Every structure is written in structure tokens, then in C-alpha cells.
Amino acid sequence: MTAGLPAAGLFPRHATDIAELVPLRRRTFVPAAQVLAMFAHEAPLDSDRFFADLDGVVDQGLLGE
């Protein structure tokens, strides 16, 4: 729906500005307290099982070996 629209600017209709498109700023930093709150109700992570699962699907070798 927004294909072809500029990233920002005013949109006139009959010589009257009817809308302004303003880009949203994306947060690149999330406070630690917010992250902890998001995962507070999740089950604890079993690190041995987690790394065993990773080892099962990730090739740890160098390319070309």
C-alpha cells in the first residue's frame, strides 16, 4: 500500500496538506530491565541441552574442510 510513497513529506489534496508522513525511529537499545520483564515468565534455560542442540545443527568446522 505504501509502495511508491516518499520516506517522509506532506501530502496535499486540493492545495491543502491533509497528511504528513514521518519516519519512525527504531530503538537500537532495549533496557535490561525490559528484557528481563519480557522473559520473567519463561521456563529456565538448560544450557547443556541448549548447546547440545546447537552442536547438532551447526557445523563448527572451517569452510573447505
C-alpha positions in Angstrom: 0.0 0.0 0.0 2.9 2.4 0.6 4.9 1.4 -2.4 6.0 4.4 -4.3 5.5 6.9 -1.5 8.4 9.0 -0.3 10.0 8.2 3.0 8.7 11.5 4.5 6.8 14.5 3.4 3.5 16.3 3.2 0.6 15.0 1.1 -1.7 17.7 -0.4 -5.2 17.3 -1.6 -6.8 20.2 -3.4 -4.0 22.5 -2.3 -4.4 21.6 1.4 -2.0 19.4 3.2 -4.0 16.5 4.6 -1.3 14.3 6.0 2.4 14.2 6.9 4.4 11.1 6.7 7.1 11.0 9.3 9.6 8.1 9.6 9.6 6.3 13.0 12.9 6.0 14.8 13.7 2.4 15.6 15.2 1.7 19.0 18.5 0.0 18.9 18.9 -0.3 22.6 16.5 -2.1 24.9 16.9 -1.6 28.6 18.0 -4.7 30.5 15.0 -4.3 32.9 12.6 -4.5 29.9 14.3 -7.6 28.6 14.2 -9.3 32.0 10.5 -8.5 32.3 9.7 -9.9 28.9 11.3 -13.3 29.8 10.3 -13.3 33.5 7.6 -15.9 33.0 9.6 -18.2 30.7 11.0 -21.6 31.8 14.6 -21.6 32.8 17.1 -22.4 30.1 19.0 -25.7 30.4 22.4 -24.6 29.0 23.7 -28.1 28.5 20.6 -29.0 26.4 20.8 -25.7 24.5 24.4 -26.2 23.5 23.8 -29.8 22.6 21.0 -28.8 20.3 23.2 -26.2 18.7 26.1 -28.7 18.2 23.6 -31.0 16.5 22.7 -28.5 13.8 25.7 -26.1 13.4 28.8 -27.2 11.6 31.7 -25.9 13.8 34.3 -26.7 11.1 36.1 -24.2 8.9 34.9 -23.7 5.4 36.6 -26.0 2.9 37.5 -28.7 5.5 
